[in-house]
Amino acid sequence: MKRTIKTIINFLIISKYKQNQQTVNEKFLDNVRIYENLFMSKFRLKRFFMKDNFTEENFIELADFFTAFSDTTRLKILFELLESEKTVTEICENTGFSQSAASHQLSKLRILKLVKVRKQGKFAYYSLDDEHIEHIIETALEHFEEL
């Protein structure tokens, strides 16, 4: 993520100075510091670049992503996987879901890249795709507690 932000900043600075026919080498670091001070966090910087470049297709994908959290079955599965990776059987035992229902929802979660699978022998172990999913759930819980 940091590399992407720096690449974007670098591109903007280079573009600006090429238009003015100035060299970037001398002023690059000063301008990076200016941009970093203006946008104190990487999240604010990401939002700045996203608002102009976010397409209708991006909004549809984002909406699809959030629908995963609107189904109680999928949400319970995600909560199970917060603890550790589990097989479908373990998920079913802990939630009371049928194997077919759990497998169906895990398939949807995999398509949305919220869950990943690791196969070992004849068993498939499911886990959260990355730490971002855990952060999203934690942030939602913090918000929910504030209501």
N, C-alpha and C positions, 0 to 999 in steps of 0.2 A: 504494500500500500504506500509506504513512504517513497519508494522508488517511483511509483506512478505519479504521485503528487509532485515530486521534484522534476520528473520528466515534463509534466504539464507546465510547471512554472518555467522551466528552462525553455520550452518551446515558445511560451508567451514572450519571454524576455528576448530571445533570439529574434523572433518575428518583429517585435517592436524596434529593436536596434537595426535590423537589416533594412527596415523601411527608412530609418533616419540615417542610414549608412554610417553607423558608429560601430566600433568594435565592442564586443560583449566581454571580452576577457577581463578588462579592467573593472567594469562595473557589475559583473555578474554577482559576486558575493554580496555586495551592498544591496542589490535589488532583491536577492533571495531573502536577506534579512528584513527588508521592507515588507515583502509579501508575507513572511512568517509572522511579523508583528501585526500586520493587518488582520490576518486570519490565524488567531492564536492556537486553534486546534485543527487537527487534520479533518475533523468532522465538519467544521464550518467551511473549510476549504473545499471539501468534497461537495457539500451542498451548493456552494457557489458555482462550481463547474457543472453540476448536474442540472440545475434549473433551466439552463439554456440548451442543453444537449439531450435532455430526456425526451425520447420519442413516445408516441402513442403505444407502440409495441412494448417499450420498457415499462410503461404504466400498467399494461395488461399483465406482463410477467410478474410485476411486483404485486399486483392484486391477487394473482394466482398463488404466489408465495404466501401471502397472508391468509388466504382461505384455508391453508393447511392447519392454521391455529384455530379455526372456527368450528372444527368438528371435535366433539368430546372424545371420541375413540382415538383419533390421532393425537390429541393433546395428552391423553393418559399414556399412550405409548411413548411419546416424547419424554414425559415425566419419568417413566420407567427407565428410559435410556440415559437420563441424567445421572443415575446412580452408577451404571456400568453397562458394558455391552452384554446383550442377552440373546438367547435363541428365541424362536417363535414360541416354543413350548414354555419357556420361563416367563415370557410376556403373558401368555394365556393363563398360566397358573396364578400370576400376581394380579391380573386385572379381571379375570373371569370371562374374557372374550373367547369365542370359538376360534379354533386355529384358522379357519377359513376367513373370518372377519379380520383377525390380526394380520394375516398374510396379505389380504387385499389392501388394508390401510398402510402396511409397510411398503407395499409396491408404490402406492401414491406418494408416500414420503420420500422414497428413493428417486422417483421421477423429479420431484421438486428439490432434490439434493439436500434434504434435511437429514437424511439417514443414509448410512453406507453399510455395506455388507462385507463380511470377511468369511470366506468358506474355509473350513478346516475339516478334512475328511468328509463325512456325510452331514455335518452340521454347518449351519449358516448362523454367524454371529452378527447381530445388528448393533450399531452404535450411532451416536450423533455424528453428522458429517464433519463438523469442526467446532471449535470453541465459540464461533459466532452464534450458533444456534443456542448454545447454553446462555450466552449473554442476552440474546433476545428474550428468552424465557425469563431470566432473572430480572431484566428490566421491566417486563410486563408484570411480574409479581410485585416488584417494588411499587409500580404505579397502582396496581390493584389494592395494595395495602394502604395507600394514601387516600383512597376514595372514602 
